[in-house]
Amino acid sequence: MSEQKPAAIRYALPAAAGMATVAVLNGLWSSPDLKLYDMLPHAYGVYLPSALVALALLWWTLRLGTVTNRDVGLDTSGWTAPRRLLALAMILFMGYGGYATLELSKDGGSQTTENLADDSRDAGQTVETAPAVEKPSWGDYCFWFVFLLSASLVELLVFVCLGFCLPEKWLKEKTSLPPWSATVLAALFAAFMFGIYHYTHEPRFHDYVYSPLMPVMLLNLTCFIATRNFHLTLILHNSFAAVGFTQEQWGELAKPSPAVEYTVAHYLNPAAPLLPALIISFVAPYLLLLWIEYKHQRLPHIDAPTAHGG
């Protein structure tokens, strides 16, 4: 059935459509002039529809036979013990390890502050020191972990299942490249597109496009290629993203006027139920993903006769 359709439709169209959908919607909701976020939460305007479109495209490619469950990390082989152990090690290193290395304070050190104060007293001047900022708690990290689940799910559906797996499969099937070269080229393409996509975010994200966003996606793809497990890669991606947002929260708290987007209380306000919108925008597509995985899984027939005729 898949051979009846041109390669451009089977490979390029789903990947391009998935990336275009999330980029256009995110650009619209990130525009301060349109203020669409005042009418509909970002989760409902961007993450939920983008995830549903990506899942529809994924379902279509699986139905065509363009990719298999194993290709997109939805196969039982991705749960073997060595692959789980590797992914767990990466998750702990990038998630908990990243949190453990967050800086404790905003100032450059107590010795420098004391020296500045002594010099000012000698000159008859008064020094105003910035208020101390405590390190974000483990609870803050856990909050951002939950907060980012819907965004992480969309990003992996679009830039891994569609943006990486489809180019990889096309390069392997339609070119004479060695398999490892096809995988590397597809990973570089997906990481590049993932970084460029963040230009549709607010300007504060633009400085992160080439570093660390592109290298981080390459790290995620390394985990995905080694384990071929979508779910474990999702946890890795989200764990490290939570470190970054926890760091941003810490930086904002050190400013005289912190941005409301990094204030946890802003999302817990009952008058603006933003956190439930984020949770729904993750749970609903993720359950649909599990259903797609179940419908396309290929398991050994349990009634197959044994060598002894049993």
C-alpha positions as CSV (number, residue, x, y, z in Angstrom):
1,M,0.0,0.0,0.0
2,S,2.8,2.4,0.9
3,E,4.5,1.9,-2.5
4,Q,1.5,3.4,-4.3
5,K,2.3,6.8,-2.9
6,P,5.3,9.0,-3.9
7,A,8.1,9.3,-1.5
8,A,7.4,13.0,-1.1
9,I,4.0,12.2,0.3
10,R,5.0,9.3,2.5
11,Y,8.1,10.9,4.0
12,A,8.4,14.6,3.4
13,L,4.7,15.6,3.8
14,P,4.2,14.2,7.4
15,A,7.5,15.6,8.7
16,A,6.9,19.0,7.1
17,A,3.3,19.2,8.2
18,G,4.1,18.3,11.8
19,M,6.9,20.9,12.1
20,A,4.9,23.6,10.3
21,T,1.8,23.1,12.6
22,V,3.7,23.5,15.8
23,A,5.8,26.4,14.5
24,V,2.9,28.4,13.1
25,L,0.7,27.9,16.2
26,N,3.5,28.7,18.6
27,G,4.5,31.8,16.6
28,L,0.9,33.1,16.7
29,W,0.5,32.5,20.5
30,S,4.0,34.0,21.2
31,S,3.1,37.2,19.4
32,P,2.6,40.1,21.9
33,D,0.6,42.0,19.3
34,L,-2.1,39.3,18.8
35,K,-2.4,38.4,22.5
36,L,-4.0,35.1,21.7
37,Y,-2.8,33.8,25.1
38,D,-5.3,36.1,26.8
39,M,-8.2,34.3,25.0
40,L,-6.9,30.7,25.2
41,P,-4.1,29.2,27.2
42,H,-0.9,28.3,25.3
43,A,-1.5,24.6,26.1
44,Y,-4.8,24.6,24.4
45,G,-3.8,26.8,21.5
46,V,-0.5,25.2,20.7
47,Y,0.4,22.0,22.5
48,L,-2.9,20.1,22.3
49,P,-3.7,20.8,18.6
50,S,0.0,20.3,17.6
51,A,0.1,16.9,19.4
52,L,-3.2,15.8,17.9
53,V,-1.9,16.7,14.4
54,A,1.4,14.9,15.0
55,L,-0.5,11.8,16.3
56,A,-2.7,11.8,13.2
57,L,0.3,12.0,10.9
58,L,2.1,9.3,12.9
59,W,-1.0,7.1,12.6
60,W,-1.1,7.7,8.9
61,T,2.6,6.8,8.4
62,L,2.1,3.6,10.4
63,R,-0.9,2.6,8.4
64,L,0.9,3.2,5.2
65,G,3.8,1.1,6.4
66,T,6.3,4.0,5.9
67,V,7.6,3.3,9.4
68,T,7.0,0.6,12.0
69,N,6.5,0.7,15.7
70,R,10.1,-0.1,16.2
71,D,11.2,2.8,13.9
72,V,9.4,5.3,16.1
73,G,10.3,3.8,19.5
74,L,7.0,2.2,20.2
75,D,8.1,-1.4,20.1
76,T,8.6,-3.8,23.0
77,S,12.2,-4.3,22.1
78,G,12.9,-0.8,23.5
79,W,12.1,-2.2,27.0
80,T,15.0,-4.7,27.2
81,A,17.1,-4.4,30.4
82,P,20.3,-3.0,28.9
83,R,18.3,-0.2,27.1
84,R,16.3,0.7,30.2
85,L,19.6,0.8,32.2
86,L,21.2,3.1,29.7
87,A,18.3,5.4,29.6
88,L,18.0,5.5,33.4
89,A,21.6,6.4,33.7
90,M,21.2,9.3,31.2
91,I,18.0,10.5,32.9
92,L,19.6,10.5,36.4
93,F,22.8,12.3,35.1
94,M,21.0,15.0,33.1
95,G,18.0,15.4,35.4
96,Y,19.1,15.0,39.0
97,G,22.7,15.7,38.2
98,G,21.7,18.9,36.4
99,Y,19.6,20.0,39.3
100,A,22.3,19.3,41.8
101,T,24.7,21.6,40.0
102,L,22.4,24.7,40.0
103,E,24.1,27.7,41.5
104,L,23.3,28.6,45.1
105,S,23.3,32.4,44.9
106,K,23.3,35.3,42.5
107,D,26.3,37.1,43.8
108,G,29.9,36.3,42.8
109,G,31.0,35.2,46.3
110,S,31.0,36.6,49.8
111,Q,34.7,37.6,49.6
112,T,34.1,39.9,46.6
113,T,31.1,41.5,48.3
114,E,33.1,42.2,51.5
115,N,36.0,43.7,49.6
116,L,33.6,46.0,47.8
117,A,32.0,47.1,51.0
118,D,35.4,47.8,52.6
119,D,36.5,49.9,49.7
120,S,33.3,51.9,49.8
121,R,33.6,52.6,53.5
122,D,37.1,53.9,52.9
123,A,35.7,56.2,50.2
124,G,32.8,57.3,52.4
125,Q,30.3,55.7,50.1
126,T,27.3,53.4,50.8
127,V,27.0,50.1,49.0
128,E,23.6,48.5,48.4
129,T,23.9,44.8,48.1
130,A,21.3,42.7,46.2
131,P,19.0,40.6,48.5
132,A,20.1,37.0,48.9
133,V,18.3,34.5,46.6
134,E,17.8,31.0,47.8
135,K,18.3,28.0,45.5
136,P,15.1,26.7,44.1
137,S,13.8,23.7,46.0
138,W,13.3,20.2,44.8
139,G,9.6,21.0,44.7
140,D,10.3,23.8,42.2
141,Y,12.1,21.3,40.0
142,C,9.2,18.8,40.2
143,F,6.7,21.6,39.4
144,W,8.6,22.4,36.2
145,F,8.8,18.7,35.4
146,V,5.0,18.5,35.4
147,F,4.7,21.9,33.7
148,L,6.8,20.9,30.7
149,L,5.3,17.5,30.0
150,S,2.9,18.7,27.3
151,A,5.6,20.7,25.5
152,S,8.1,17.8,25.7
153,L,5.5,15.4,24.3
154,V,4.8,17.6,21.3
155,E,8.5,18.3,20.6
156,L,9.4,14.6,20.6
157,L,6.4,13.6,18.5
158,V,7.2,16.3,15.9
159,F,11.0,16.3,15.9
160,V,11.8,12.7,16.8
161,C,8.9,10.5,15.5
162,L,8.3,12.7,12.4
163,G,11.4,15.0,12.0
164,F,14.0,12.2,12.7
165,C,12.5,8.8,12.0
166,L,11.0,9.7,8.6
167,P,14.2,11.2,7.1
168,E,16.2,8.4,8.6
169,K,14.0,5.8,7.0
170,W,14.0,7.6,3.6
171,L,17.8,7.9,3.6
172,K,18.2,4.2,4.4
173,E,15.7,3.1,1.8
174,K,16.2,5.5,-1.0
175,T,19.9,6.3,-0.9
176,S,23.1,4.3,-1.0
177,L,24.4,5.8,2.3
178,P,25.6,3.4,5.0
179,P,22.9,3.0,7.7
180,W,25.0,4.8,10.3
181,S,25.4,7.8,7.9
182,A,21.7,8.0,7.3
183,T,21.1,8.0,11.1
184,V,23.6,10.7,11.7
185,L,22.3,13.0,8.9
186,A,18.7,12.5,10.1
187,A,19.7,13.4,13.7
188,L,21.6,16.5,12.6
189,F,18.6,17.6,10.5
190,A,16.1,17.0,13.4
191,A,18.3,18.8,15.9
192,F,18.7,21.8,13.6
193,M,15.0,22.1,13.0
194,F,14.3,21.7,16.7
195,G,16.6,24.7,17.4
196,I,15.2,26.8,14.6
197,Y,11.7,26.1,15.8
198,H,12.5,28.1,19.0
199,Y,12.7,31.3,17.0
200,T,8.9,31.1,17.1
201,H,9.1,31.6,20.9
202,E,9.5,34.9,22.7
203,P,12.9,36.7,22.1
204,R,14.3,35.4,25.4
205,F,14.6,31.9,23.9
206,H,16.5,33.0,20.8
207,D,19.9,33.1,22.5
208,Y,19.5,29.3,23.3
209,V,18.7,28.2,19.7
210,Y,22.2,27.0,18.8
211,S,23.4,26.2,22.3
212,P,22.1,24.5,24.3
213,L,18.9,23.5,22.4
214,M,20.5,21.9,19.3
215,P,23.1,19.9,21.3
216,V,20.4,18.9,23.8
217,M,18.2,17.4,21.0
218,L,21.3,15.6,19.7
219,L,21.7,14.1,23.2
220,N,18.0,13.1,23.2
221,L,18.4,11.5,19.8
222,T,21.5,9.6,21.0
223,C,19.3,8.1,23.8
224,F,16.5,7.4,21.3
225,I,18.9,5.7,18.8
226,A,20.5,3.6,21.5
227,T,17.3,2.5,23.2
228,R,14.7,3.0,20.4
229,N,12.3,3.8,23.1
230,F,10.1,6.9,22.8
231,H,8.9,6.9,26.4
232,L,12.3,6.8,28.0
233,T,13.6,9.5,25.7
234,L,10.6,11.6,26.7
235,I,11.5,11.3,30.3
236,L,15.1,12.3,29.5
237,H,14.1,15.3,27.5
238,N,11.7,16.5,30.1
239,S,14.1,15.9,33.0
240,F,16.7,18.2,31.5
241,A,14.2,20.8,30.3
242,A,13.0,21.1,33.9
243,V,16.6,21.8,35.0
244,G,16.7,24.7,32.5
245,F,13.4,26.2,33.7
246,T,14.4,25.8,37.3
247,Q,17.6,27.7,36.5
248,E,15.6,30.4,34.7
249,Q,13.3,30.7,37.8
250,W,16.3,31.2,40.0
251,G,17.6,33.9,37.7
252,E,14.3,35.8,37.6
253,L,13.9,35.7,41.4
254,A,17.2,37.6,41.6
255,K,15.8,40.5,39.6
256,P,13.9,43.5,41.1
257,S,10.8,42.6,39.0
258,P,10.7,38.9,38.2
259,A,8.8,37.8,35.1
260,V,5.4,36.4,36.0
261,E,6.0,33.4,33.7
262,Y,8.6,32.0,36.1
263,T,6.5,32.5,39.2
264,V,5.1,29.2,40.3
265,A,2.2,30.9,42.1
266,H,1.1,32.3,38.7
267,Y,0.2,28.8,37.5
268,L,-1.5,27.8,40.8
269,N,-3.9,30.7,40.8
270,P,-7.5,29.3,40.9
271,A,-8.8,32.2,38.9
272,A,-6.5,31.2,35.9
273,P,-6.4,27.4,35.8
274,L,-3.3,27.2,33.6
275,L,-1.7,24.1,35.2
276,P,-4.8,21.9,34.6
277,A,-4.7,23.0,31.0
278,L,-1.1,21.8,30.7
279,I,-1.9,18.5,32.4
280,I,-4.9,17.8,30.1
281,S,-2.8,18.8,27.1
282,F,-0.3,16.1,28.1
283,V,-2.6,13.3,29.4
284,A,-5.1,13.3,26.5
285,P,-2.5,13.0,23.6
286,Y,-0.3,10.6,25.6
287,L,-3.3,8.2,26.1
288,L,-3.9,8.4,22.4
289,L,-0.3,7.6,21.7
290,L,-0.6,4.5,23.9
291,W,-3.6,3.5,21.9
292,I,-1.8,3.9,18.6
293,E,1.1,1.9,20.0
294,Y,-1.3,-0.9,21.1
295,K,-3.1,-0.9,17.7
296,H,0.1,-1.3,15.7
297,Q,2.1,-3.6,18.0
298,R,3.2,-7.0,16.6
299,L,3.5,-9.6,19.3
300,P,4.3,-13.3,18.9
301,H,1.1,-15.4,18.6
302,I,0.6,-17.0,22.0
303,D,-1.1,-20.0,20.5
304,A,1.8,-20.9,18.1
305,P,2.7,-24.6,18.4
306,T,5.9,-25.5,20.2
307,A,8.6,-27.8,19.0
308,H,7.0,-30.6,20.9
309,G,3.6,-30.0,19.3
310,G,2.1,-28.3,22.4
